[in-house]
């Protein structure tokens, strides 16, 4: 048996965590056992329920102008609202990897999620084969914070722009944590509850699926145009 506040394999409640944070950790363990709350890992836990969308035209990863930024915001908002409709559960929980260093990035995250609370600290097993030359180095602990409450369109826009501008690691979920949506530079990963919901989601927003034949991790795809095949990014 593990001590209170420990999530297999490597999550512990952060110092100052509230009873709400403890309840959140228990729900996370129930829905995502053994999964760390980084944005790319829920899709690995439920690959059959994962749908990837592109947020920028041509598979770009960074916005080039205001039109790109508006497109990223609009598509992220549409994906989240469509997932909410399909699952009949609104997004109310935002998990944020806390910036480890003081500076502009930390300030930007704080401006987007000013009410974030301490949640969990990542604890890693020692690697017996690790080089001991850097034993005296001090690195900030990796932590996640959380915010709970209604997520309006203004918040969704701020999240989309934060991720595209600064590559923040975020997960958006409902109160029961049964699905997860994670934006990244140039795309969105939506992990719903089952393959049937994934099929509905992919069909509803088919025009934003990655084109067939493009490199990179994909789930559902759509037929690529000749122009897209000619311009497929080499990544």
ABEGO torsion letter per residue (X at the ends): XBBBGBBOAABBBBBGBBAAAAAAAAAAAAABBGBBABAAAAAAABAAABBBBBABBGGBABBABAAAAAAAAAAAAAAAAAAAAAAGBBBABBBBBBBABBEAAAAAAAAABAABBBBBBBBBBBBAABBAAAAABBBBBBBBBBBBEBBBAAAAAAAAAAAAAAGBBBBBBBAAGABBBBBBBGBBBBBBABAAAAAAAAAAAAAABBBBGBBEBBBBBBBBBAAAAAABBBX
